[in-house]
Amino acid sequence: MNLNDILRDQIETRPDKTFLFLRDDKISYATFAERVNMVGSFLKEEGVKRGDRVAIFLNNCPEFLYSWLGAAKLGAIMVPINVAFKEREASYILEHSEANTLITEPDLYETVIQGKRKDLSHLKTICSVGDKEYPDVVNFSGIMSKDCDPLPEVQLRGDDILAVMYTSGTTGEPKGCVLSHFHYIAFAQAVKDHLLITPEDRFICVLPLFHAGAQWVITTTSLICGASIALIDRFHPRQFWEQVHHYECTVFHCVGAVLAFLEKLPVSELERTNPLRVVLSAGHPELSERLGKRWGCTMLQDWGMSEGGLTIEHIKGPHKKGSCGRPQGPNEIKIFDEDGKEVPVGTIGEIVMRGPMVAKEYFKDPEATAASMRGGWFHTGDNAYRDEENFFFFVDRKKDIVRRSGENISSIEVENIIRSHPKVEEVAVVAVPDELRGEEVKAYIVLRKGQTPKTAPPMELIAFCEERLAYFKVPRYIVYIEDFPRTLTHRVKKDELRRLQEKPGEFYFDRRKKNELEDI
């Protein structure tokens, strides 16, 4: 099947059921499909055809979904762009993807696109969502006001391309993961089966729609199940429980960093009486366990990436502390050593996978494709180990492992220990070069409200770590920082931390020198 088939099935089965909740607006499956058809008709009039790339550069709004599914009706390919991207980053993706159409909004158009438009050689049509008018830019409201006949069916297969999703580009320019309709549907089917999603469920979507989790876990799963989505413009921690109650949401999917924000909130009556039945998150398993008890719902862990692959826990168990579940879907998923050999149970290695739920390639990048697909297996760059029952336990990104004097140290393990200190709000651990040991452990720490470097001296945290970690894992450097550079999904940008230079007024501590707290 493809996404067009699934939407058509839902229109026939439950046309009047609400698919999207947005503030006080309710959009039924039938209305949603009509608007998707309007966008598809507009794109066809603009010359968009099967295989063309349609870029979507929007914050969370229904128009993102209309545009995505409208392009799919023609067999065209969505290229979602991170709304945090600046002019250079967005322009690179538009040029590299050879997108001939862009759907965006006024703020992003004016600050990111307008000044570079003449340099975007492939871009023929720009459409803007909102009230502002621009020369040579189509206003989206005009598309929604036109009567149009149903688009003729485009015959698609599951392995036809649905999206080119660009990675974060942590090792260079972003790479475009070429993903099929089957990729999206297989991922969503596994989520449906493991969370036992029914048409009565309502997802709350606070993840940005350009994010794989919002597209696969929330949108596609809702479509295949006939469920509903409460679409939130962006994550507002203090409004979260009010939104959950207002829309009567039962399912929440997020990254672990979002859980950390919610844990900071004081327990409220809305939180205590929340209607959530299941939460699926990636990362922070210890935090997930604590919040499950606090919220009174089932907390599940998963692992996945833009290029494909999924491990996930089942809502009915069994559950293993710290595990991200078993591999699911049609892919083979294994753990290899540096020589490309499968490692024994309990041994840390790199997650590798092969199968139809892996990205077809990196768009226009055969070298990166070949490098990642060594020996017929896609190498994820993520380290994990598995137990005798094939439960996976994520350890760290390979690039986030600290290699100190021949020892491999998981930054996540050190972070979990420091985060458990009662005076610590959040922590990020990175590797820094060291002449003697290759690399050393450096911890950036945000203290809890009311704490200062004087009330929470670094040696107190060092002693806390020494009681709980092997000596070689204890941080050499501690830097107190007010907040971290973050992505729109609230993940810490560790690449920026690695490049960060300490500034006057920040507190920096070097354990090796046995010095007192330095105000640099």
C-alpha positions in Angstrom: 0.0 0.0 0.0 0.9 3.7 -0.2 -0.2 6.7 1.8 -2.8 7.7 -0.8 -4.5 4.3 -0.5 -4.6 4.6 3.3 -6.2 8.1 3.2 -8.8 6.9 0.7 -9.7 4.0 2.9 -10.2 6.3 5.9 -12.5 8.6 3.9 -14.6 5.6 3.0 -14.6 4.2 6.5 -15.0 7.3 8.8 -15.4 10.5 6.7 -17.0 12.5 9.5 -14.5 11.5 12.2 -12.2 14.3 13.4 -8.7 13.7 12.2 -7.1 17.0 13.3 -7.8 19.2 16.4 -6.3 22.6 16.1 -7.1 25.1 18.8 -10.9 25.3 18.5 -11.1 23.9 15.0 -11.9 20.3 14.1 -11.0 18.9 10.7 -12.7 15.7 9.7 -11.1 13.0 7.5 -13.3 14.0 4.6 -12.5 17.7 4.9 -8.8 16.9 5.3 -8.9 14.8 2.1 -10.7 17.7 0.2 -8.0 20.1 1.2 -5.3 17.6 0.3 -7.0 17.3 -3.2 -7.0 21.1 -3.5 -3.2 21.3 -2.9 -2.6 18.4 -5.2 -4.6 20.2 -7.9 -2.7 23.4 -7.5 0.7 21.6 -7.7 -0.5 19.8 -10.8 -1.5 23.2 -12.4 2.0 24.4 -11.5 3.5 21.6 -13.5 4.5 19.3 -10.5 4.6 15.7 -11.6 5.6 12.3 -10.4 9.1 12.3 -8.9 9.4 16.1 -8.5 10.5 17.4 -5.2 8.2 19.7 -3.2 9.9 21.5 -0.2 7.8 22.2 2.9 9.3 24.9 5.2 6.5 25.4 7.7 6.0 25.5 11.4 3.3 23.1 12.8 0.0 23.8 10.9 -2.5 21.8 8.9 -1.1 23.3 5.7 2.0 21.2 6.2 0.0 18.0 6.1 -2.2 19.2 3.2 1.0 19.9 1.3 2.7 16.6 2.2 -0.3 14.5 1.2 -1.1 16.8 -1.8 2.3 16.2 -3.3 1.9 12.4 -2.6 -1.3 12.3 -4.6 0.8 13.2 -7.7 3.6 10.8 -6.8 5.7 13.9 -6.0 8.3 13.8 -3.2 8.2 15.9 0.0 11.3 17.6 1.2 10.7 18.8 4.8 13.0 21.6 6.0 13.9 22.3 9.6 12.4 25.7 10.5 15.4 26.5 12.7 17.6 26.5 9.5 19.1 29.8 8.4 19.6 31.1 4.9 22.6 29.0 4.0 21.2 25.7 5.4 17.8 26.1 3.8 19.2 27.2 0.5 21.6 24.2 0.5 18.7 21.8 0.9 16.5 23.5 -1.8 19.4 23.5 -4.3 20.6 20.0 -3.5 17.2 18.4 -3.6 16.4 20.3 -6.8 13.0 21.2 -5.4 10.9 23.0 -8.0 8.2 24.1 -5.5 8.4 25.6 -2.0 5.6 26.0 0.5 6.5 28.3 3.4 5.2 31.1 5.6 5.9 34.9 5.8 8.5 34.9 8.6 10.6 32.1 7.1 10.2 33.5 3.5 11.3 37.0 4.5 14.2 36.0 6.8 15.5 32.9 5.0 14.3 32.6 1.4 13.6 36.1 -0.1 17.3 37.2 -0.2 18.5 34.0 -1.8 15.6 33.4 -4.2 17.5 34.5 -7.3 20.2 31.9 -6.5 17.8 29.0 -6.3 18.0 27.7 -9.8 15.5 24.9 -9.6 12.8 26.7 -7.7 9.9 27.7 -10.0 7.0 28.2 -7.6 6.7 29.6 -4.0 3.5 29.4 -2.0 3.1 31.3 1.3 0.7 30.4 4.1 -0.8 33.4 5.8 -2.2 36.8 5.0 0.8 38.6 3.5 1.2 39.0 -0.2 4.5 39.0 -2.1 5.4 39.5 -5.7 5.6 36.2 -7.6 4.5 34.2 -4.5 1.2 32.3 -4.5 -1.0 32.8 -1.4 -2.1 29.5 0.1 -5.6 30.8 0.9 -6.3 31.2 -2.8 -5.6 27.5 -3.2 -8.1 26.7 -0.5 -10.8 28.8 -2.1 -10.9 27.1 -5.4 -13.3 24.4 -6.4 -11.6 21.4 -8.0 -12.5 18.0 -9.2 -10.9 14.9 -7.6 -7.5 14.2 -8.9 -7.2 11.1 -11.1 -5.5 8.2 -9.3 -1.7 7.9 -9.7 -0.7 4.3 -9.6 1.9 4.0 -6.8 3.7 1.1 -5.2 4.9 0.8 -1.7 8.5 1.2 -2.8 7.9 4.5 -4.6 9.6 7.5 -2.9 7.5 9.6 -0.5 10.1 11.9 1.0 13.7 13.0 1.0 14.4 13.8 4.6 17.7 15.6 5.3 19.7 14.6 8.4 21.1 17.1 10.8 24.5 17.3 9.1 26.7 16.8 12.1 29.6 15.5 10.0 29.2 18.0 7.1 26.4 19.2 4.9 23.0 17.5 5.5 22.4 14.2 3.7 19.0 13.4 2.1 17.5 10.1 3.2 15.4 8.7 0.3 12.4 7.1 2.0 9.5 5.1 0.5 5.8 4.9 1.2 6.5 1.4 2.6 9.1 2.9 5.0 6.5 5.2 6.6 3.8 2.6 6.7 5.9 -0.2 8.1 7.2 2.1 10.9 3.6 3.2 11.7 2.3 -0.4 11.7 4.9 -1.4 14.3 3.9 1.5 16.5 0.2 0.6 16.1 0.8 -3.0 17.0 3.0 -2.2 20.1 1.0 0.7 21.5 -2.3 -1.0 20.5 -3.5 2.2 18.9 -7.3 2.2 18.0 -9.5 4.7 16.2 -10.5 6.0 19.7 -7.0 7.2 20.5 -5.9 10.8 20.2 -2.2 11.8 19.8 -0.9 15.1 21.0 1.7 16.3 18.5 4.2 18.8 20.0 7.1 17.6 17.9 7.7 19.7 14.8 6.2 18.2 11.6 9.5 18.2 9.8 10.7 15.7 12.4 10.5 11.9 11.6 8.7 11.1 14.8 5.9 13.5 14.0 5.6 12.1 10.5 5.9 8.4 11.2 4.8 7.8 14.8 2.1 10.4 15.0 0.7 11.3 11.6 1.1 8.0 9.6 0.1 5.9 12.6 -3.0 8.0 13.1 -3.9 7.6 9.4 -3.5 3.8 9.3 -5.5 3.5 12.5 -8.2 6.1 11.9 -7.1 7.9 15.1 -7.0 11.7 15.8 -4.2 14.2 16.3 -4.2 17.3 18.5 -1.8 19.5 16.5 0.1 21.9 18.7 2.1 24.8 17.2 5.1 24.0 19.3 6.0 22.5 22.7 5.0 24.8 25.6 5.8 22.9 28.9 3.5 25.0 31.1 0.5 24.6 28.7 1.1 20.9 28.0 -1.3 19.4 30.6 -4.0 21.9 29.9 -3.7 20.9 26.2 -3.8 17.1 27.0 -7.0 17.6 29.0 -8.6 20.0 26.5 -8.2 17.5 23.6 -8.6 14.4 25.8 -5.3 13.0 24.4 -4.4 9.4 25.1 -1.1 9.0 23.4 2.1 11.1 23.6 5.2 10.6 21.6 8.4 12.7 22.3 12.1 12.7 22.6 13.6 12.3 26.0 14.6 15.9 26.3 10.9 16.9 26.3 10.3 14.6 29.3 13.1 16.5 31.2 11.2 19.8 30.7 8.0 18.3 32.0 9.7 16.8 35.0 10.7 20.3 36.1 7.0 21.3 36.4 5.4 21.1 39.9 2.8 18.4 40.1 -0.6 19.9 39.3 -4.1 18.6 39.5 -4.2 18.5 35.6 -1.1 16.3 35.7 -2.5 14.0 38.4 -5.8 13.5 36.5 -4.4 13.3 33.0 -6.1 11.0 30.4 -2.9 9.7 28.8 -2.7 5.9 28.6 0.7 5.5 26.9 3.8 7.6 26.3 6.5 6.6 23.8 9.9 8.3 24.1 13.4 7.9 22.8 16.1 8.3 25.4 16.3 9.1 29.1 14.9 5.6 30.2 15.5 6.4 33.9 13.5 9.6 33.5 10.7 7.8 31.7 10.5 5.3 34.5 10.1 8.0 37.1 7.5 9.9 35.1 5.5 6.8 34.5 4.9 6.4 38.2 4.2 10.1 38.5 1.7 10.3 35.6 0.1 6.9 36.1 0.4 5.7 32.5 2.5 3.2 30.6 5.9 4.6 29.5 7.6 2.8 26.5 11.0 3.3 25.0 12.1 3.0 21.3 15.1 3.6 19.1 15.0 4.7 15.5 16.6 7.1 13.0 15.7 8.9 9.8 17.5 6.3 7.8 15.1 3.6 9.1 15.1 0.8 11.6 13.1 0.4 14.8 13.3 -1.2 18.2 10.4 -0.7 20.5 8.8 -2.0 23.7 5.3 -3.6 23.7 2.7 -2.0 25.9 1.9 -5.4 27.5 5.6 -6.2 28.1 7.8 -7.7 29.0 9.8 -4.6 30.0 13.4 -4.5 30.9 15.0 -1.6 32.8 17.0 0.6 30.4 15.9 -1.3 27.2 14.6 0.3 24.1 12.8 -2.9 23.2 13.3 -5.5 20.5 13.9 -5.0 16.7 10.6 -4.7 14.8 9.4 -4.5 11.2 10.9 -6.2 8.2 14.5 -5.2 8.7 17.3 -7.4 10.2 18.9 -5.4 13.0 22.2 -6.7 14.6 25.2 -5.4 16.5 28.6 -5.5 14.9 32.1 -4.9 16.0 34.7 -2.7 14.1 35.5 -5.6 11.8 31.9 -6.1 10.7 31.3 -9.3 12.8 28.3 -9.8 15.0 29.2 -9.4 18.7 28.2 -11.8 21.5 25.3 -11.1 23.8 26.2 -8.4 26.3 28.9 -6.9 24.2 28.7 -3.3 23.0 29.0 -2.7 19.3 27.4 -0.6 16.5 23.8 -1.1 15.4 23.6 -2.2 11.8 20.5 -3.1 9.7 19.4 -4.2 6.3 16.0 -4.6 4.7 13.2 -2.7 3.0 12.8 -0.3 5.9 16.2 1.3 5.3 16.6 4.5 3.3 17.1 3.6 -0.4 20.1 5.9 -0.6 21.4 9.3 0.3 20.1 11.6 -2.4 22.8 12.4 -5.0 25.5 11.2 -2.7 26.8 7.8 -3.8 30.0 8.1 -1.7 28.0 8.6 1.6 25.6 5.8 0.5 28.5 3.4 -0.1 30.3 4.4 3.2 27.2 3.8 5.3 26.2 0.5 3.5 29.4 -1.4 4.0 29.1 -5.1 3.4 25.4 -4.8 2.6 24.5 -3.5 6.0 23.6 0.1 6.9 25.9 1.3 9.7 23.9 3.6 12.0 26.7 5.1 14.1 24.8 4.1 17.3 26.3 1.8 19.9 24.2 -0.7 21.8 24.3 -4.2 23.3 21.6 -6.9 23.5 20.7 -9.5 26.0 19.9 -13.2 25.5 16.2 -12.4 24.7 17.3 -9.9 22.0 16.3 -6.8 24.0 18.4 -3.9 22.8 20.1 -1.4 25.2 21.2 1.9 23.6 24.6 3.1 24.9 25.5 6.2 22.9 26.2 7.7 19.5 29.6 6.5 18.4 30.8 10.1 18.0 29.6 10.8 21.6 31.7 8.0 23.1 34.7 9.5 25.0 37.8 7.5 24.3 40.1 8.0 27.3 43.4 6.1 27.6 41.9 3.2 25.7 38.7 3.1 27.6 35.3 3.8 25.9 33.1 6.0 28.1 29.4 6.5 27.4 28.5 10.2 27.7 24.9 9.1 28.4 26.0 7.0 31.4 28.0 9.9 32.9 25.0 12.2 32.2 22.6 9.9 34.0 24.7 9.9 37.1 25.2 13.6 37.2 21.6 14.3 36.5 20.6 12.3 39.5 22.3 14.7 41.8 19.6 16.8 43.6 21.2 20.1 42.7 21.5 19.4 39.0 18.8 20.4 36.5 20.4 19.1 33.3 23.8 18.0 32.0 25.6 17.3 28.7 28.9 15.4 28.5 31.3 15.7 25.6 34.8 14.6 24.7 37.6 17.1 24.5 41.1 16.5 23.2 43.9 15.6 25.7 47.6 15.2 24.9 48.2 12.4 27.3 44.9 10.4 27.2 43.6 11.1 23.8 40.3 12.5 25.1 38.9 13.7 28.4 35.4 13.9 29.9 33.9 17.4 30.0 30.5 18.0 31.7 28.4 21.1 31.0 25.9 21.5 33.8 22.7 23.6 34.4 22.0 23.8 38.1 18.5 23.7 39.6 16.8 27.0 40.4 18.2 28.6 43.5 21.5 26.8 43.2 24.8 28.5 42.4 28.4 27.4 41.8 29.0 28.3 45.5 26.1 26.2 46.9 26.9 23.3 44.5 30.7 23.3 44.2 32.2 21.2 41.5 34.1 18.9 44.0 30.8 18.0 45.5 29.7 16.7 42.1 33.1 15.1 41.5 32.8 13.2 44.8 29.2 12.2 43.8 30.5 10.7 40.6 33.5 9.0 42.2 31.1 7.0 44.4 29.1 5.8 41.4 31.5 5.6 38.5 34.8 4.0 37.7 37.6 6.5 38.1 38.3 6.9 34.4 34.6 8.0 33.8 34.6 10.8 36.3 34.7 14.2 34.5 37.9 16.1 34.4 36.2 19.4 33.4 33.0 20.9 34.8 31.5 24.0 33.3 28.4 25.6 34.8 26.2 27.1 32.0 22.8 28.8 32.1 21.3 26.7 29.2 22.3 24.6 26.3 22.1 25.2 22.5 19.2 23.1 21.5 17.3 21.8 18.4 13.6 22.5 18.0 13.0 19.0 19.4 14.9 20.2 22.5 17.9 17.9 22.0 21.2 19.4 23.1 23.4 20.4 20.2 26.6 18.6 21.4 28.5 19.7 18.3 28.1 23.3 19.3 29.2 22.4 22.9 32.4 20.8 21.6 33.2 24.1 19.8 32.1 26.3 22.7 34.7 28.5 24.3 34.3 29.4 27.9 33.2 33.0 28.4 33.9 35.5 31.1 31.4 35.1 33.9 31.0 31.3 33.4 32.4 28.9 36.0 35.0 26.5 34.8 36.7 23.7 36.9 39.6 21.5 36.0 39.8 18.6 38.5 43.4 17.6 37.5 44.7 21.0 38.7 43.0 20.6 42.1 42.1 24.3 41.8 39.3 26.1 43.4 36.3 27.3 41.3 37.5 29.7 38.6 35.4 32.6 37.5 36.9 33.2 34.0 
